[in-house]
Amino acid sequence: MTQRRILVLSGRGRYEDPWHDHAATSHVVAGILGDRGDVEVRGLFRDALDDLDSVDLLVVNGGSGRRDADFDGSDDDWLAAHDRLSAWARAGGAVLGLHQAANTFYDAPDWAAVLGGRWIPGESMHPPIGDARFELVQGHPVTDDLRVVEAFDERYCHLSVAPETRVLGTTLDDDGTPHPVLWVNEAHGGRSVYSALGHDVRSFASEGHQELLRRSAGWLLS
């Protein structure tokens, strides 16, 4: 059987920030998904998406960082990479977006439609990081018989979620209001899973979180 190819994109430059160690979490994710295929971790350079046609699953683990044309190119320089990602995803590509993926590719207009949602600056937020509980909905292969994930993590709140997505998990803010943090999206022509979990390596120490990642990858690759 041909080994499935999994590419983990790790944030850098315009897609990294001082609060998230994308390199560390990307390598932890690669280890967790190692039984699902041949996993490669790659920094988010403009040419990181040049060989997408050979990728079976794209894991996006980056955020929003500095826009510096002298460092990694202008917005126009990135257009070809964004167009390549959009076309691949809409042609049936499989995308797993983690944590800050809701806040990455902010300069790519189609990314929110591919992912199924977006972090909205000035509206989306999270309470202080700590022990967190994520309630999962049954009736989908990603979450069946996995009802709760507990992890040391941030609880993302007030994300913008597209109406065509299927929400599979929520968390409560400090006032007890539920907020979507896990969903699947097939409306764009491919398959996407977004999970807001994964601020740092402590989150991935949770066995429930590890199982959620494996299930998400399994469904995306099926």
C-alpha positions in Angstrom: 0.0 0.0 0.0 1.3 3.5 -0.9 2.1 5.5 2.2 -0.1 8.6 2.5 1.8 11.9 2.5 1.1 14.4 5.3 2.6 17.9 5.2 2.6 19.9 8.4 3.1 23.7 7.7 4.8 25.4 10.6 4.3 29.1 11.0 7.2 31.5 10.3 7.6 35.1 9.2 4.2 36.6 8.4 2.6 33.5 9.9 4.3 33.3 13.3 4.2 35.3 16.5 6.1 35.6 19.8 3.3 33.7 21.8 3.3 30.4 19.9 6.1 27.9 19.4 5.0 26.6 16.0 8.1 24.6 15.5 7.7 22.7 18.7 4.0 22.0 18.3 4.4 21.1 14.6 6.9 18.4 15.5 4.7 17.0 18.3 1.8 16.9 15.8 4.0 15.0 13.4 4.8 12.4 16.0 1.1 12.0 16.9 0.1 11.5 13.2 3.0 9.3 12.3 0.8 6.2 12.2 -1.4 7.9 9.6 1.2 8.4 6.9 4.6 9.7 6.0 4.8 13.1 7.8 7.0 16.0 6.9 7.2 19.3 8.8 8.0 22.3 6.7 8.3 26.0 7.4 5.7 28.3 5.9 7.9 29.8 3.1 6.3 30.9 -0.2 7.5 27.7 -1.9 6.2 25.4 0.8 3.1 24.7 -1.3 4.8 24.1 -4.6 4.3 20.3 -4.5 0.7 20.2 -3.1 -0.4 17.8 -5.8 1.5 15.0 -4.1 0.1 15.8 -0.6 -2.8 13.7 0.8 -3.3 15.8 4.0 -2.2 19.4 4.7 -1.9 20.4 8.4 -1.8 24.1 8.9 -0.1 25.1 12.2 0.6 28.8 11.8 -0.8 32.2 12.9 -0.4 35.8 11.9 2.9 37.6 12.3 4.8 40.4 10.7 4.2 41.7 7.2 7.7 42.5 6.0 8.2 42.5 2.3 12.0 42.7 2.8 11.9 39.6 4.9 9.6 37.2 3.1 7.9 39.0 0.2 5.0 41.4 -0.4 1.3 40.5 -0.5 1.6 40.3 -4.3 4.5 37.9 -4.0 2.3 35.5 -2.0 -0.6 35.5 -4.4 0.5 32.5 -6.3 0.9 30.4 -3.2 -2.5 31.4 -1.9 -4.1 30.6 -5.3 -2.4 27.2 -5.3 -3.7 26.4 -1.9 -7.2 27.5 -2.7 -7.3 25.5 -6.0 -5.9 22.4 -4.4 -8.4 22.5 -1.5 -11.4 23.1 -3.7 -10.4 20.3 -6.0 -10.8 17.8 -3.2 -7.8 18.5 -0.9 -7.8 17.6 2.8 -7.0 20.3 5.3 -6.5 20.0 9.1 -6.3 23.5 10.6 -5.0 23.7 14.2 -5.5 26.5 16.8 -4.1 29.7 15.1 -5.0 28.4 11.6 -8.2 30.4 12.1 -5.9 33.5 12.2 -3.4 32.6 9.5 -3.5 33.3 5.7 -5.4 36.5 6.7 -4.1 37.9 3.4 -5.7 35.0 1.4 -9.4 35.9 0.8 -10.5 32.3 0.2 -8.9 30.7 3.3 -11.9 31.3 5.5 -14.2 29.5 3.1 -11.8 26.6 2.9 -11.4 26.3 6.6 -15.0 27.1 7.4 -14.4 29.9 9.8 -12.1 32.7 10.9 -10.7 34.5 14.0 -12.0 38.1 13.9 -9.6 40.7 15.3 -11.2 42.8 17.9 -14.0 40.3 18.4 -12.6 36.8 18.9 -10.7 36.2 22.1 -9.8 33.7 24.7 -9.8 33.6 28.6 -6.4 33.0 30.2 -4.8 29.7 29.4 -5.4 26.9 31.9 -7.1 23.5 32.4 -9.9 23.4 29.8 -12.8 21.2 28.8 -14.1 20.7 25.3 -17.5 19.0 24.8 -17.8 17.0 21.6 -21.0 16.2 19.6 -21.7 12.6 18.6 -22.8 11.4 15.1 -19.6 12.0 13.1 -16.5 9.8 12.7 -14.2 12.5 14.1 -16.0 12.5 17.5 -18.0 9.3 17.8 -17.5 7.8 21.3 -15.1 10.7 22.2 -17.4 12.9 24.2 -14.9 15.2 26.0 -11.4 16.4 25.6 -9.6 17.9 28.6 -6.3 19.7 28.0 -4.2 22.6 29.3 -5.1 25.1 26.6 -6.7 28.3 25.5 -10.4 28.4 25.0 -11.1 30.3 21.7 -14.3 32.3 21.8 -16.3 34.3 19.3 -14.9 32.8 16.2 -16.7 33.5 13.0 -18.1 30.1 11.8 -19.6 29.7 8.3 -23.2 28.5 8.3 -22.5 25.5 6.1 -19.9 24.0 8.5 -20.8 21.3 11.0 -19.8 22.1 14.5 -18.6 19.1 16.4 -17.2 20.7 19.6 -17.7 23.6 21.9 -16.1 25.1 25.0 -17.5 27.5 27.7 -16.2 30.9 28.4 -15.9 32.3 31.9 -19.6 33.3 31.9 -20.7 29.7 30.9 -21.5 30.6 27.3 -20.7 27.8 24.8 -18.5 28.7 21.7 -17.7 26.5 18.7 -14.1 25.3 18.7 -14.2 22.2 16.4 -15.9 21.8 13.1 -15.8 20.1 9.7 -16.4 21.7 6.3 -17.0 20.2 2.9 -18.9 23.0 1.3 -15.9 24.2 -0.7 -15.3 21.0 -2.6 -12.7 19.3 -0.3 -12.6 18.3 3.3 -11.5 20.5 6.2 -11.4 20.0 9.9 -10.6 22.9 12.2 -9.7 22.4 15.9 -9.0 25.5 18.1 -7.0 23.3 20.5 -3.2 23.4 20.5 -1.7 26.5 22.0 1.5 24.8 23.1 3.0 21.3 23.7 1.1 21.0 27.0 -2.2 20.7 25.1 -0.9 17.8 23.0 0.1 15.8 26.1 -3.7 15.2 26.6 -4.5 11.6 25.4 -8.0 12.9 24.4 -6.4 15.6 22.2 -4.1 13.1 20.6 -7.0 10.8 19.8 -9.0 13.8 18.4 -6.1 14.6 16.0 -5.8 11.0 14.9 -9.5 10.7 14.2 -9.5 14.0 12.3 -6.6 12.8 10.1 -8.3 9.5 9.6 -11.5 11.0 8.4 -9.7 13.5 6.2 -7.7 10.7 4.6 -10.7 8.3 4.1 
